[in-house]
Amino acid sequence: MESALYVFKQRKDIGPGWLLDRCEGLAVPVIMRVFGPDTDLPLAIACRGVVIVGLPLPAAAFETKAPDLRKQQIFVRTLVGLAVPVLGIGYGAQLLATSLLGPVQAPSDTDLGVGTMTLTPEGMLDPLFGGVGGQVPVIRWPAGHLTLPTRAVLLAGTEDRPDAFRLGECAWGISPHPEVTASGFGDWLADPTNADLVAASDTAALRDAAGQQQPAQREAAYRIMDHFLTRVDSFLHDIPPIDVHKPPPGLPDV
């Protein structure tokens, strides 16, 4: 069974941005898929690593227990149980948190802009953010606030407003977006389905700010992905350590 690095997108038109640049020429195969009702999720043990990106969903979406969402949560929970490297950004961070019973709270304000996230002391020492600096350039998009699951380590932001966290030794969630390019952000702002979210914003100023921040943000995204791929390279579970048809032990049911 040949393992691969899987990149999942929450929407077909929103890709992994700068992260994809670092996947070129990898020895491990890279397979990109879009989550949907008919998505054929691989066996977790067939994943050398998993990246999940996408615009975050409203908090109410995680209260429905929709079959597609539940299937994705079980998949992510199994990855964590097997210690498969996982990097979730935006929707991926929501999925990682909720798969381990960290609820998503409705936001108290609109969080849209170009700025940074501040690493905690643990974040400064974390292997994913090594060399990135204490302030990581990101794009912020309106989203429900995450509640960290039990045993999660806060890497950026605050306990009330976590921006990044780690579960175990190799599963990371990042709520804002270091990966999106300036042109990609412009597409988000221009998307008619996002009109209500951006109605009160100066979209021209946001595009300009994203363009000015692009070099620093690209470098940070490259470093984060390079560090993640280092962990992917070291993951060599060619034989399942547990029965892959059973839930991993010690993890709560969703």
C-alpha positions as CSV (number, residue, x, y, z in Angstrom):
1,M,0.0,0.0,0.0
2,E,1.7,3.2,-1.2
3,S,1.2,6.1,1.1
4,A,0.6,9.7,-0.2
5,L,0.3,13.3,1.1
6,Y,-3.3,14.3,0.7
7,V,-4.4,17.9,0.3
8,F,-8.1,18.4,0.9
9,K,-9.9,21.6,-0.1
10,Q,-13.3,22.6,1.4
11,R,-14.2,24.2,-1.9
12,K,-13.0,23.5,-5.4
13,D,-12.2,27.2,-6.1
14,I,-10.2,27.8,-2.9
15,G,-6.8,26.1,-3.0
16,P,-3.8,25.6,-0.7
17,G,-2.2,28.8,-2.0
18,W,1.5,29.1,-1.3
19,L,1.6,25.7,0.4
20,L,1.3,24.0,-2.9
21,D,4.6,25.5,-4.1
22,R,6.4,23.4,-1.5
23,C,4.9,20.2,-2.7
24,E,6.6,20.3,-6.1
25,G,9.2,17.6,-6.5
26,L,8.4,15.6,-3.3
27,A,9.3,12.0,-3.2
28,V,5.9,11.1,-1.8
29,P,2.9,11.3,-4.1
30,V,0.6,14.4,-3.6
31,I,-3.1,13.8,-4.1
32,M,-5.5,16.7,-4.0
33,R,-9.2,16.2,-3.4
34,V,-12.3,18.4,-2.6
35,F,-14.6,17.5,0.3
36,G,-18.1,16.7,-0.9
37,P,-20.9,14.2,-0.5
38,D,-19.2,11.7,-2.8
39,T,-15.6,12.2,-1.6
40,D,-13.9,8.9,-1.2
41,L,-11.8,9.4,1.9
42,P,-8.6,7.2,2.0
43,L,-7.7,4.9,4.8
44,A,-6.0,7.0,7.4
45,I,-3.0,4.6,7.4
46,A,-2.6,5.3,3.6
47,C,-1.9,8.9,4.4
48,R,1.7,10.0,4.8
49,G,0.3,13.4,5.8
50,V,-2.9,15.4,5.4
51,V,-3.4,19.1,4.7
52,I,-6.9,20.6,5.0
53,V,-7.6,24.2,3.8
54,G,-10.7,26.3,3.2
55,L,-12.8,29.2,4.3
56,P,-14.3,28.6,7.8
57,L,-17.9,27.7,8.2
58,P,-20.4,29.4,10.5
59,A,-20.5,28.0,14.0
60,A,-24.1,26.7,13.4
61,A,-22.7,24.3,10.7
62,F,-21.0,22.3,13.4
63,E,-24.2,21.8,15.4
64,T,-26.0,19.8,12.7
65,K,-24.1,16.5,12.8
66,A,-24.5,16.4,9.0
67,P,-23.3,13.0,7.7
68,D,-20.6,14.6,5.5
69,L,-19.2,16.6,8.4
70,R,-19.3,13.6,10.7
71,K,-17.5,11.4,8.2
72,Q,-14.7,14.1,7.9
73,Q,-14.5,14.4,11.7
74,I,-14.1,10.6,12.1
75,F,-11.4,10.6,9.4
76,V,-9.5,13.4,11.1
77,R,-9.9,11.8,14.6
78,T,-8.4,8.6,13.2
79,L,-5.5,10.5,11.7
80,V,-4.8,12.0,15.1
81,G,-5.0,8.6,16.8
82,L,-2.5,7.2,14.3
83,A,-0.2,10.2,14.7
84,V,-0.4,10.9,11.0
85,P,0.8,14.5,10.4
86,V,-2.1,16.8,9.9
87,L,-2.2,20.6,9.1
88,G,-5.6,22.2,9.2
89,I,-6.0,25.9,8.2
90,G,-9.3,27.8,8.4
91,Y,-11.9,25.1,7.9
92,G,-9.2,22.6,8.5
93,A,-8.6,24.0,12.0
94,Q,-12.3,23.9,12.7
95,L,-12.5,20.3,11.6
96,L,-9.4,19.3,13.7
97,A,-10.8,21.0,16.8
98,T,-14.4,19.7,16.5
99,S,-13.2,16.1,15.7
100,L,-11.8,16.1,19.2
101,L,-14.9,17.7,20.7
102,G,-13.7,21.3,20.7
103,P,-16.9,23.3,19.9
104,V,-17.0,26.3,17.6
105,Q,-18.5,29.5,19.2
106,A,-20.4,32.2,17.3
107,P,-18.1,35.2,16.8
108,S,-18.8,38.3,18.8
109,D,-17.5,40.6,16.0
110,T,-16.5,40.5,12.4
111,D,-12.8,39.5,12.0
112,L,-11.7,40.4,8.5
113,G,-8.4,42.0,7.7
114,V,-4.7,41.7,7.0
115,G,-2.4,41.4,10.0
116,T,-0.5,39.0,12.2
117,M,-1.0,36.3,14.8
118,T,1.1,36.3,17.9
119,L,2.8,33.1,18.9
120,T,2.7,32.0,22.6
121,P,6.0,30.9,24.3
122,E,5.0,27.3,23.4
123,G,4.4,28.4,19.8
124,M,7.9,30.0,19.6
125,L,9.3,26.6,20.5
126,D,7.0,24.5,18.4
127,P,8.6,22.8,15.4
128,L,6.0,24.0,13.0
129,F,6.7,27.7,13.6
130,G,10.5,27.6,14.2
131,G,12.2,30.5,12.5
132,V,9.0,32.2,11.5
133,G,9.2,34.8,14.2
134,G,6.9,35.9,17.0
135,Q,4.4,37.6,14.7
136,V,3.2,35.5,11.8
137,P,1.7,37.4,8.8
138,V,-1.9,36.1,8.1
139,I,-5.2,37.0,6.4
140,R,-8.1,37.0,8.8
141,W,-11.6,35.9,7.7
142,P,-14.8,35.9,9.7
143,A,-15.2,32.7,11.6
144,G,-16.6,31.2,14.7
145,H,-14.1,31.1,17.6
146,L,-12.6,27.7,18.4
147,T,-12.7,26.1,21.8
148,L,-9.5,24.1,22.2
149,P,-10.0,20.4,22.8
150,T,-8.7,18.7,25.9
151,R,-4.8,18.3,25.8
152,A,-4.5,20.8,22.9
153,V,-1.5,23.2,23.2
154,L,-2.1,26.8,22.5
155,L,0.5,28.1,20.0
156,A,-0.9,31.5,19.0
157,G,-3.6,33.9,20.2
158,T,-5.3,33.5,23.5
159,E,-7.3,30.8,25.2
160,D,-10.5,32.8,24.5
161,R,-9.4,33.5,20.8
162,P,-7.0,30.8,19.8
163,D,-5.3,31.3,16.5
164,A,-3.1,28.2,16.4
165,F,-2.9,25.0,18.4
166,R,-1.3,21.5,18.4
167,L,-2.8,18.2,19.2
168,G,-0.3,15.5,20.1
169,E,3.0,15.8,18.4
170,C,2.0,16.2,14.8
171,A,-1.5,17.7,14.3
172,W,-1.7,21.5,13.9
173,G,-4.6,23.8,13.5
174,I,-4.3,27.5,12.3
175,S,-7.5,29.6,12.3
176,P,-6.4,32.6,10.2
177,H,-4.8,32.1,6.8
178,P,-1.0,32.3,6.2
179,E,-1.4,30.3,2.9
180,V,-3.6,32.6,0.8
181,T,-2.0,34.7,-1.9
182,A,-2.9,38.3,-2.4
183,S,-4.8,37.5,-5.6
184,G,-6.6,34.6,-3.9
185,F,-7.7,37.0,-1.1
186,G,-8.9,39.4,-3.8
187,D,-11.1,36.6,-5.2
188,W,-12.6,35.9,-1.7
189,L,-13.5,39.6,-1.4
190,A,-15.1,39.7,-4.9
191,D,-17.0,36.4,-4.5
192,P,-20.8,37.3,-4.5
193,T,-21.4,34.6,-1.9
194,N,-19.3,36.6,0.6
195,A,-21.0,39.9,0.0
196,D,-22.6,40.1,3.4
197,L,-19.3,39.4,5.1
198,V,-17.4,42.1,3.3
199,A,-20.2,44.7,2.9
200,A,-18.8,47.0,5.7
201,S,-15.1,46.7,4.6
202,D,-12.9,48.8,2.4
203,T,-12.1,46.0,0.0
204,A,-9.6,48.2,-2.0
205,A,-7.6,48.9,1.1
206,L,-7.7,45.3,2.1
207,R,-6.3,44.2,-1.3
208,D,-3.6,46.8,-1.1
209,A,-2.6,45.7,2.4
210,A,-2.5,42.0,1.3
211,G,-0.2,43.0,-1.6
212,Q,2.1,44.8,0.7
213,Q,2.3,41.9,3.1
214,Q,2.7,39.3,0.4
215,P,6.5,38.8,0.5
216,A,6.6,38.3,4.3
217,Q,3.5,36.2,4.4
218,R,4.7,34.0,1.5
219,E,8.0,33.4,3.4
220,A,6.2,32.5,6.6
221,A,3.9,30.1,4.7
222,Y,6.9,28.4,3.0
223,R,8.6,27.9,6.4
224,I,5.5,26.5,8.0
225,M,4.9,24.0,5.1
226,D,8.6,23.0,5.0
227,H,8.5,22.2,8.7
228,F,5.3,20.2,8.2
229,L,6.8,18.3,5.3
230,T,9.8,17.5,7.5
231,R,7.4,15.7,9.9
232,V,5.7,14.0,6.9
233,D,9.1,12.7,5.7
234,S,9.6,11.1,9.1
235,F,6.3,9.4,9.2
236,L,6.8,5.8,8.0
237,H,3.8,3.7,9.2
238,D,3.8,1.2,6.4
239,I,1.9,-1.3,8.5
240,P,-1.1,-0.3,10.5
241,P,-0.3,-0.2,14.2
242,I,-3.9,-0.9,15.0
243,D,-7.0,-2.3,13.3
244,V,-7.9,0.5,10.8
245,H,-11.5,-0.6,10.8
246,K,-11.9,0.3,14.5
247,P,-11.8,3.8,16.1
248,P,-8.4,4.6,17.6
249,P,-8.3,3.9,21.4
250,G,-8.6,6.7,23.9
251,L,-10.4,9.2,21.7
252,P,-14.0,10.3,22.5
253,D,-16.9,9.7,20.2
254,V,-18.2,12.7,18.2
